[in-house]
Amino acid sequence: MSQKFDRRVLPITSAVAAALLATGCSRSPDTADSDLRVCRDAQGRRAEDNNCHSRSSGVGTAAFAWYFLSRGSPVARVGQPLSGGSIAPTFGKIYRQASPATVTRGGLGSSGRSGLS
């Protein structure tokens, strides 16, 4: 029994493989696995969380404040603009500080640190 190769299958297989590769390698935003707080600067960009810690102890300036994100929200890297959250916490929610364990990286579902504080 001999089977013939169908040349019509090759372009379809190549197109599907290219689409899967492009999806897996895209720079999808990191997402919050729980309700999170991250530090932001006066321009609305993500800042190192220690800037907000010093503010809570009375030493910092008004240039930094906490920014609150709900589960599933995009989590910007330090220096990138924040979006999808609020400058005020939602009553009754408990916000954790962003860490590698509370953020899922984009792509094929891998998780890791990648510059997140």
SEGU-818780 format. One line per field, with one value per atom (N, C-alpha, C): atom name; x, y, z; residue in one letter; residue number from 0. Coordinates in steps of 0.1 Angstrom, whole numbers. Layout:
N
name CA|...
east X|...
north Y|...
up Z|...
resn a|...
resi NUM|...
//
This chain:
117
name N|CA|C|N|CA|C|N|CA|C|N|CA|C|N|CA|C|N|CA|C|N|CA|C|N|CA|C|N|CA|C|N|CA|C|N|CA|C|N|CA|C|N|CA|C|N|CA|C|N|CA|C|N|CA|C|N|CA|C|N|CA|C|N|CA|C|N|CA|C|N|CA|C|N|CA|C|N|CA|C|N|CA|C|N|CA|C|N|CA|C|N|CA|C|N|CA|C|N|CA|C|N|CA|C|N|CA|C|N|CA|C|N|CA|C|N|CA|C|N|CA|C|N|CA|C|N|CA|C|N|CA|C|N|CA|C|N|CA|C|N|CA|C|N|CA|C|N|CA|C|N|CA|C|N|CA|C|N|CA|C|N|CA|C|N|CA|C|N|CA|C|N|CA|C|N|CA|C|N|CA|C|N|CA|C|N|CA|C|N|CA|C|N|CA|C|N|CA|C|N|CA|C|N|CA|C|N|CA|C|N|CA|C|N|CA|C|N|CA|C|N|CA|C|N|CA|C|N|CA|C|N|CA|C|N|CA|C|N|CA|C|N|CA|C|N|CA|C|N|CA|C|N|CA|C|N|CA|C|N|CA|C|N|CA|C|N|CA|C|N|CA|C|N|CA|C|N|CA|C|N|CA|C|N|CA|C|N|CA|C|N|CA|C|N|CA|C|N|CA|C|N|CA|C|N|CA|C|N|CA|C|N|CA|C|N|CA|C|N|CA|C|N|CA|C|N|CA|C|N|CA|C|N|CA|C|N|CA|C|N|CA|C|N|CA|C|N|CA|C|N|CA|C|N|CA|C|N|CA|C|N|CA|C|N|CA|C|N|CA|C|N|CA|C|N|CA|C|N|CA|C|N|CA|C|N|CA|C|N|CA|C|N|CA|C|N|CA|C|N|CA|C|N|CA|C|N|CA|C
east 8|0|9|7|15|5|8|0|7|0|5|4|14|15|6|-3|-12|-6|-2|4|-5|-17|-26|-26|-21|-20|-9|2|14|11|5|2|-6|-16|-25|-17|-9|-1|9|15|24|17|6|-2|-6|-10|-14|-2|9|21|26|26|30|21|8|-2|1|3|6|19|29|42|41|33|31|24|14|6|15|23|31|42|47|58|54|41|36|40|41|43|30|23|11|14|5|8|8|15|15|1|-5|-18|-18|-26|-27|-35|-29|-36|-45|-44|-52|-53|-60|-61|-48|-42|-28|-28|-17|-13|1|3|16|18|31|34|34|29|29|35|40|46|36|39|30|26|33|29|21|18|9|17|30|38|42|44|47|61|62|75|78|90|95|86|81|73|79|92|98|96|93|89|76|67|54|55|64|67|72|81|87|76|67|56|47|44|35|42|55|62|63|58|59|71|80|93|91|83|82|75|73|67|54|46|33|35|48|51|48|46|43|31|23|11|8|0|-4|-14|-14|-24|-29|-43|-49|-55|-51|-55|-63|-74|-82|-76|-80|-75|-78|-68|-70|-66|-63|-59|-45|-41|-27|-18|-7|3|15|17|28|41|52|65|69|79|84|88|83|86|75|66|56|43|34|22|12|5|-4|-18|-26|-40|-48|-61|-71|-73|-68|-69|-75|-72|-78|-68|-69|-61|-67|-79|-86|-89|-87|-90|-106|-110|-124|-127|-137|-141|-142|-136|-138|-128|-120|-110|-97|-90|-76|-66|-58|-48|-35|-28|-15|-5|7|18|21|24|28|41|41|53|53|64|64|53|49|38|24|23|9|7|17|17|19|11|13|18|29|34|25|25|18|25|20|26|19|26|20|17|14|10|22|34|45|44|50|50|65|67|81|82|94|96|96|105|107|106|113|114|103|94|83|89|85|90|80
north -12|0|12|21|33|45|55|67|78|86|97|110|118|131|141|147|157|171|177|190|201|199|210|211|201|201|210|211|218|233|240|255|256|248|249|246|235|232|243|249|260|272|275|287|285|273|270|271|265|266|280|288|302|310|307|314|310|297|293|298|299|305|320|327|341|344|336|337|334|324|320|329|337|346|360|363|377|382|395|402|405|395|397|404|412|418|408|411|402|405|395|397|394|400|398|386|377|365|367|379|383|398|403|418|423|433|437|452|457|471|472|482|485|500|504|518|526|538|546|560|566|579|589|602|613|613|607|606|593|585|573|561|561|550|541|528|519|523|524|527|516|516|506|507|496|496|503|502|509|524|530|544|547|538|539|534|525|521|533|540|552|562|563|573|569|556|552|554|555|558|573|581|596|602|594|600|604|597|599|612|614|626|622|632|629|625|624|620|605|597|583|579|570|565|551|544|530|531|521|519|505|504|492|485|472|464|452|449|437|425|413|401|401|397|396|409|420|432|431|439|440|446|440|445|451|464|470|467|467|466|480|480|493|502|515|525|525|515|515|522|527|533|523|527|518|520|510|511|500|502|491|490|499|499|512|515|526|532|545|552|550|545|542|527|521|507|505|493|490|485|490|486|471|465|451|442|447|439|440|429|429|428|439|440|435|426|422|429|430|436|426|432|424|416|404|396|385|378|368|358|355|345|350|363|369|374|372|377|366|365|355|362|357|363|359|368|365|354|351|340|327|316|303|299|309|306|304|307|306|317|315|325|328|340|343|358|362|375|386|385|394|409|413|427|433|424|429|429|439|440|433
up 0|0|0|-10|-10|-10|-2|-1|-8|-15|-23|-14|-15|-8|-15|-7|-13|-12|-22|-22|-17|-17|-12|3|10|25|29|22|26|29|21|24|36|38|50|62|62|74|77|67|69|75|70|75|90|93|107|116|112|120|122|112|113|123|122|131|146|148|162|167|158|162|166|157|160|173|176|188|200|200|211|214|204|206|207|207|209|222|223|236|243|247|254|268|273|286|297|308|319|326|332|338|353|361|375|378|386|391|403|409|420|420|429|431|436|428|431|433|440|440|435|427|422|424|424|426|412|412|400|403|392|394|390|390|387|373|364|350|347|357|355|350|352|348|360|358|369|374|387|394|404|408|418|431|436|448|460|461|473|473|462|462|470|469|476|490|493|507|515|509|517|519|510|511|523|525|535|549|550|562|565|556|557|552|546|541|526|518|504|500|487|482|475|471|465|450|446|432|430|441|439|447|442|449|444|452|448|437|429|418|419|419|422|410|408|397|401|394|397|390|394|388|373|365|351|344|352|346|340|330|325|336|338|347|339|339|332|339|331|337|342|351|356|344|345|334|324|323|313|318|310|314|320|331|337|331|330|326|331|331|335|350|358|372|377|390|396|407|409|419|433|434|447|447|459|460|461|457|458|472|478|492|493|503|506|499|490|483|491|490|496|485|484|473|478|471|474|465|469|462|450|438|427|429|426|427|416|414|403|405|418|420|417|416|414|400|391|378|368|358|347|334|329|317|305|294|282|274|263|254|256|259|260|274|283|296|306|302|311|321|333|343|347|352|356|360|363|368|357|348|336|340|350|353|362|366|375|389|397|411|420
resn m|m|m|s|s|s|q|q|q|k|k|k|f|f|f|d|d|d|r|r|r|r|r|r|v|v|v|l|l|l|p|p|p|i|i|i|t|t|t|s|s|s|a|a|a|v|v|v|a|a|a|a|a|a|a|a|a|l|l|l|l|l|l|a|a|a|t|t|t|g|g|g|c|c|c|s|s|s|r|r|r|s|s|s|p|p|p|d|d|d|t|t|t|a|a|a|d|d|d|s|s|s|d|d|d|l|l|l|r|r|r|v|v|v|c|c|c|r|r|r|d|d|d|a|a|a|q|q|q|g|g|g|r|r|r|r|r|r|a|a|a|e|e|e|d|d|d|n|n|n|n|n|n|c|c|c|h|h|h|s|s|s|r|r|r|s|s|s|s|s|s|g|g|g|v|v|v|g|g|g|t|t|t|a|a|a|a|a|a|f|f|f|a|a|a|w|w|w|y|y|y|f|f|f|l|l|l|s|s|s|r|r|r|g|g|g|s|s|s|p|p|p|v|v|v|a|a|a|r|r|r|v|v|v|g|g|g|q|q|q|p|p|p|l|l|l|s|s|s|g|g|g|g|g|g|s|s|s|i|i|i|a|a|a|p|p|p|t|t|t|f|f|f|g|g|g|k|k|k|i|i|i|y|y|y|r|r|r|q|q|q|a|a|a|s|s|s|p|p|p|a|a|a|t|t|t|v|v|v|t|t|t|r|r|r|g|g|g|g|g|g|l|l|l|g|g|g|s|s|s|s|s|s|g|g|g|r|r|r|s|s|s|g|g|g|l|l|l|s|s|s
resi 0|0|0|1|1|1|2|2|2|3|3|3|4|4|4|5|5|5|6|6|6|7|7|7|8|8|8|9|9|9|10|10|10|11|11|11|12|12|12|13|13|13|14|14|14|15|15|15|16|16|16|17|17|17|18|18|18|19|19|19|20|20|20|21|21|21|22|22|22|23|23|23|24|24|24|25|25|25|26|26|26|27|27|27|28|28|28|29|29|29|30|30|30|31|31|31|32|32|32|33|33|33|34|34|34|35|35|35|36|36|36|37|37|37|38|38|38|39|39|39|40|40|40|41|41|41|42|42|42|43|43|43|44|44|44|45|45|45|46|46|46|47|47|47|48|48|48|49|49|49|50|50|50|51|51|51|52|52|52|53|53|53|54|54|54|55|55|55|56|56|56|57|57|57|58|58|58|59|59|59|60|60|60|61|61|61|62|62|62|63|63|63|64|64|64|65|65|65|66|66|66|67|67|67|68|68|68|69|69|69|70|70|70|71|71|71|72|72|72|73|73|73|74|74|74|75|75|75|76|76|76|77|77|77|78|78|78|79|79|79|80|80|80|81|81|81|82|82|82|83|83|83|84|84|84|85|85|85|86|86|86|87|87|87|88|88|88|89|89|89|90|90|90|91|91|91|92|92|92|93|93|93|94|94|94|95|95|95|96|96|96|97|97|97|98|98|98|99|99|99|100|100|100|101|101|101|102|102|102|103|103|103|104|104|104|105|105|105|106|106|106|107|107|107|108|108|108|109|109|109|110|110|110|111|111|111|112|112|112|113|113|113|114|114|114|115|115|115|116|116|116
//
